[in-house]
Amino acid sequence: TGTGNASLTVTPSSLAFDFPVDASDTQQVTLQNDSDVPMDWNSGTARVLYVCANFRGDFLNELRREPGIGKVDYLDARYETPDLATLQQYDVVLVASNFFFLDGDVLGDALADYVDAGGKVIQASCSYTSGYEIGGRFESGGYAAFSVSSSTDFSIRNLGTYDAAHPIMEGISTLQNYYGFPTALTYGSVLVASWDSGAPMVAVKGDNIVGIN
């Protein structure tokens, strides 16, 4: 990104494999940086859709650098709403808001259908806050990990108690935040981590829903 023309050369440009039953094959691929600047690259495979009622921000680039992630697309939900066919092109859909969704109810219905079909949703701030929330079946059908919050709680908070064995918290022992919401877990959600204020920070619901406050 930002280097102009394509600057990563791949040799060979294509690979062909012929597999008899129970056979395996290994071929070498060489990557060369033809630009004048250093480049980070990873071979992750996870396909992520970032649905956010906000500007892109630095978070999008940071997400793309995470190991295991192969593709991150961004959709500005202030101006468009993804349908089920769009969502199903991805392994994970991350939803956040700082402005109003174009249609929170239509978005919620599509997300509920996506989860029903096996998709995974990460619901982050402020998409469970009144006026900025994911609506539709995602809210009314009990998919969300957090209840809708009608107020804010903006103050410096630090990581409190948490399940250190949970994979979400792997490598995390300190964390600080300012923008918080006095939400609560919905029925069936399991708390993974709390803020030192006592407010929930991360919760999961089944194998397909994560809530981040």
C-alpha positions in Angstrom: 0.0 0.0 0.0 1.4 3.4 -1.0 4.2 2.1 -3.1 2.5 2.8 -6.4 2.7 -0.1 -8.9 2.8 -3.8 -7.9 6.0 -4.3 -6.0 5.9 -7.9 -4.9 7.1 -10.4 -7.5 6.0 -14.0 -7.2 8.0 -16.8 -9.0 6.5 -19.0 -10.4 3.4 -17.0 -11.2 1.2 -20.2 -11.0 1.4 -23.7 -9.6 0.0 -27.0 -10.9 -0.5 -30.1 -8.7 -1.4 -33.6 -9.7 -2.5 -35.7 -6.7 -3.0 -39.5 -6.9 -4.9 -40.9 -3.9 -3.1 -40.2 -0.6 -0.3 -38.4 -2.4 1.4 -35.1 -1.4 3.6 -32.6 -3.2 5.7 -29.6 -2.2 6.7 -26.8 -4.5 8.8 -23.7 -3.8 7.5 -20.2 -4.3 9.8 -17.2 -4.2 8.6 -13.7 -3.2 10.7 -10.6 -4.1 10.2 -7.0 -2.9 10.9 -4.8 -5.9 10.0 -1.6 -4.2 12.3 0.9 -2.3 10.7 0.3 1.1 10.5 -2.6 3.5 7.3 -4.7 3.2 5.5 -6.9 5.7 3.7 -9.9 4.2 1.8 -12.9 5.7 0.2 -15.9 4.2 -2.9 -16.1 6.3 -6.2 -17.4 4.8 -8.9 -15.9 7.0 -11.3 -13.7 5.0 -12.6 -10.8 7.1 -15.3 -8.2 6.3 -15.0 -5.0 8.4 -18.5 -3.4 8.5 -18.2 -0.1 10.1 -20.3 3.1 10.2 -17.2 5.2 10.3 -14.1 6.2 8.4 -11.5 3.5 7.7 -9.0 4.7 10.3 -5.7 3.1 11.3 -7.4 0.0 12.7 -8.1 -1.4 9.2 -4.3 -1.5 8.4 -3.5 -3.0 11.8 -6.0 -5.7 11.3 -4.5 -6.6 7.9 -1.1 -7.1 9.6 -2.4 -9.7 12.0 -1.1 -13.3 11.4 -3.6 -15.7 10.0 -5.6 -13.0 8.2 -5.4 -13.3 4.4 -8.0 -10.7 3.3 -9.7 -7.7 5.0 -12.4 -5.8 3.1 -14.0 -2.6 4.4 -17.7 -1.6 4.0 -18.9 1.8 5.2 -22.2 0.9 6.7 -23.3 4.6 6.8 -23.9 4.3 3.1 -24.6 0.7 2.2 -25.8 -2.5 3.9 -24.4 -5.9 3.0 -26.8 -8.7 2.1 -26.4 -12.4 3.0 -24.7 -13.2 -0.3 -22.0 -10.6 0.4 -21.5 -11.7 4.0 -21.1 -15.4 3.0 -17.9 -14.5 1.0 -16.2 -14.1 4.3 -15.2 -16.3 7.3 -15.7 -13.5 9.9 -17.6 -10.2 9.9 -16.5 -7.5 12.3 -19.1 -4.9 13.0 -18.6 -1.5 14.7 -20.2 2.0 14.6 -19.4 5.5 15.4 -22.2 7.0 13.3 -25.7 5.7 12.5 -26.0 2.6 10.3 -27.8 3.2 7.0 -30.3 0.6 8.2 -29.5 -1.2 11.4 -32.5 -3.5 11.2 -31.7 -4.8 7.7 -28.1 -5.2 8.8 -29.2 -7.2 11.8 -31.4 -9.5 9.7 -28.6 -10.2 7.3 -26.2 -10.9 10.2 -28.6 -13.3 11.8 -29.1 -15.2 8.5 -25.3 -15.3 8.2 -24.8 -16.8 11.7 -27.6 -19.3 11.0 -25.6 -20.4 7.9 -22.4 -20.9 10.1 -20.9 -17.4 9.8 -19.0 -15.8 12.7 -19.7 -12.2 13.9 -17.6 -10.0 16.1 -19.7 -7.1 17.5 -17.7 -4.1 18.7 -18.5 -0.6 20.0 -20.8 1.2 19.5 -23.0 -1.3 17.7 -24.9 -2.3 20.9 -25.5 1.3 21.9 -29.0 2.8 21.6 -29.3 4.6 18.3 -26.1 3.1 16.9 -27.0 -0.6 17.5 -27.4 -3.6 15.2 -31.1 -4.1 15.1 -33.4 -6.6 13.4 -33.2 -10.3 14.2 -29.6 -10.0 15.5 -31.0 -8.1 18.5 -34.6 -9.4 18.8 -33.6 -13.0 18.1 -31.0 -13.2 20.9 -27.8 -13.3 18.8 -25.9 -10.4 20.4 -23.6 -11.1 23.3 -24.4 -7.8 24.9 -27.7 -6.0 25.7 -28.4 -2.6 24.1 -26.9 0.2 26.3 -28.8 3.4 26.6 -26.0 5.4 28.1 -22.2 5.9 28.1 -19.4 5.5 30.6 -16.4 7.4 29.4 -13.5 7.1 31.8 -10.1 5.5 32.0 -10.4 1.8 32.7 -7.9 -1.1 32.8 -8.2 -4.8 32.2 -9.7 -6.5 35.2 -10.4 -10.2 35.7 -10.2 -12.4 32.7 -9.9 -16.0 31.5 -6.2 -16.3 30.7 -6.8 -19.7 29.1 -9.3 -18.4 26.5 -7.7 -18.0 23.1 -9.1 -14.4 22.7 -6.9 -13.3 25.7 -3.8 -15.1 24.5 -0.8 -12.8 24.9 -2.9 -10.1 26.6 -2.2 -9.1 30.2 -2.7 -5.3 30.2 -5.2 -3.2 28.4 -6.5 0.3 28.8 -9.6 2.1 27.3 -11.6 5.3 27.7 -14.8 4.8 25.7 -17.0 2.3 27.5 -20.7 1.5 27.8 -22.6 0.1 30.8 -23.9 -3.0 28.9 -24.7 -6.4 30.3 -24.5 -10.0 29.0 -27.5 -11.4 27.2 -28.9 -14.8 28.1 -26.5 -17.6 27.1 -23.4 -15.3 26.8 -20.2 -16.3 28.6 -17.9 -13.6 30.1 -14.3 -13.9 28.9 -12.9 -10.6 30.4 -14.0 -7.6 32.4 -12.8 -4.1 33.0 -11.6 -3.1 36.5 -14.8 -1.1 36.7 -16.7 -4.3 36.7 -18.2 -3.7 33.2 -17.9 -6.6 30.8 -15.1 -6.3 28.2 -15.4 -9.5 26.1 -18.1 -12.1 25.9 -18.8 -15.0 23.6 -22.1 -16.6 22.7 -21.8 -20.1 21.3 -19.1 -20.7 18.7 -20.1 -17.9 16.3 -20.6 -14.6 18.3 -18.0 -12.4 20.1 -18.9 -9.1 21.8 -16.2 -6.5 22.6 -17.0 -3.6 24.8 
